[in-house]
Amino acid sequence: QGQLVESGGGLVQPGGSLRLSCAAAGITFRLYNMGWYRQAPGKQRELVATITRGANTDYTDSVKGRFTISRDNARNTAYLQMNSLKAEDTAVYYCNAHLSSDHNYWGQGTQVTVSS
């Protein structure tokens, strides 16, 4: 029913920037809370940032001041702008759309590698 497709990942040097995009289809996008998660090798999946249907945002402490989550309801797309990237940010990043337990969707993940 619902599909999320991430893009924008890749290899970047420390201190660099990337913008991830999450394009949604098959859902009433404006009603969903959106989130970005990441999973690094040997670690649990971690919530990075969320933006509610009302556009309230929250961030995990390690990315505050560096990452910005946003959404464009007209384009059914959520974004994660990542600045001042560190090696510790290296992970697979996943997009999530959540309305309820019956309406919860994940993207396939996109690799972000921060390395010189």
C-alpha positions in Angstrom: 0.0 0.0 0.0 2.5 2.6 1.1 6.0 2.9 -0.4 8.9 5.0 0.6 12.0 5.5 -1.5 15.1 7.1 -0.2 17.8 8.9 -2.2 20.8 11.1 -1.7 23.1 8.8 0.2 26.7 8.3 -0.8 30.3 8.9 0.2 31.3 12.2 1.7 34.3 13.6 3.5 34.2 14.6 7.2 32.8 18.0 7.5 30.8 17.7 4.3 27.1 17.7 3.7 24.4 15.5 2.2 20.7 15.8 1.8 18.6 12.7 1.9 15.2 12.6 0.3 12.3 10.2 1.1 9.5 10.1 -1.5 6.3 8.6 -0.4 3.5 7.1 -2.5 0.3 5.3 -1.6 -0.3 7.2 1.6 -2.0 10.5 2.6 1.4 12.0 3.3 0.2 15.0 5.3 -1.3 12.8 8.0 1.8 10.9 8.7 4.6 11.5 11.2 7.9 11.1 9.4 11.2 10.0 10.8 14.8 9.2 9.8 16.5 6.3 11.5 20.0 4.9 11.1 21.8 1.7 11.8 25.6 1.5 12.0 27.5 -1.8 12.0 27.1 -3.6 15.3 24.6 -1.1 16.7 20.8 -1.0 17.1 18.7 1.0 14.8 18.6 4.6 16.2 16.1 7.3 15.8 17.8 10.3 14.3 15.1 12.9 13.7 11.3 13.1 13.5 8.8 15.6 12.1 5.2 15.3 12.9 2.2 15.9 10.8 2.1 19.4 12.4 5.7 20.0 11.5 7.1 19.7 15.0 10.7 18.4 14.9 12.9 16.4 17.3 16.5 15.2 17.1 18.7 12.9 18.9 21.4 14.8 20.8 24.3 13.6 18.6 22.9 15.4 15.5 21.4 18.5 17.0 22.7 21.6 15.3 24.0 19.6 12.4 21.0 17.9 10.9 17.6 19.3 9.8 14.5 17.3 9.1 11.8 18.9 6.9 8.8 17.9 4.8 7.1 19.1 1.7 3.6 17.9 1.8 2.9 19.2 -1.7 5.6 16.8 -3.0 5.0 13.9 -0.6 8.6 14.1 0.4 10.6 14.3 3.6 14.2 15.4 3.8 17.2 15.1 6.0 19.8 17.8 5.6 23.1 16.6 7.1 25.9 19.1 7.7 29.2 18.9 9.4 29.2 15.2 8.9 31.4 13.0 11.1 32.7 9.5 10.7 30.3 8.4 13.4 27.4 9.3 11.1 28.3 6.5 8.8 25.2 4.2 8.7 22.4 3.0 6.6 19.7 5.6 6.9 16.0 4.6 6.8 12.9 6.7 6.2 9.8 5.9 8.2 6.2 7.0 7.9 3.9 6.4 10.9 0.2 6.9 11.4 -0.8 3.9 13.5 0.3 0.3 14.0 -1.6 -0.7 10.8 -0.2 2.2 8.9 3.6 2.2 9.4 6.0 2.0 6.5 9.7 1.8 6.0 12.0 2.7 3.1 14.7 0.3 1.9 17.6 2.3 3.4 20.4 4.3 1.8 24.0 4.1 2.7 25.8 7.2 4.1 29.6 6.8 4.4 31.7 9.6 5.9 35.3 9.0 5.3 38.4 10.8 4.0 
